[in-house]
Amino acid sequence: MINIPLCVFCKNFHKHTLEMDTMTCKAFPDGIPFIILSNEMPHYDLWEEQVEDCVYEPE
């Protein structure tokens, strides 16, 4: 089963990083944590580590 990160459907995701080694978004400009990318812990709540006050928002 292919696990597509929920992040790619978020309006805050940086689409240009989709095929790069490190995927980023407004909240995590230096790299989205693996636990979020793996859908193990979707980004529905704010994290201390993030830089913007945004969470998953569908496009």
C-alpha positions, 0 to 999 in steps of 0.5 A: 500500500502506498502511503501518500503524505496528507501534506501534499493536499494542504494549501500550506505545502510547498509544492516545489519540494515534492520531488526533493529530499526534504519536503517543506511547508509554511509551518516547517520551512526547514523540513516537515517532520517524518512523523507528520509526513508518514501520516502517523501524526497528521498536523491538525494541531500547532507544534512548538517547533513550527514557525507559522501558526498554521496547520493542515488545511485542504486546498 
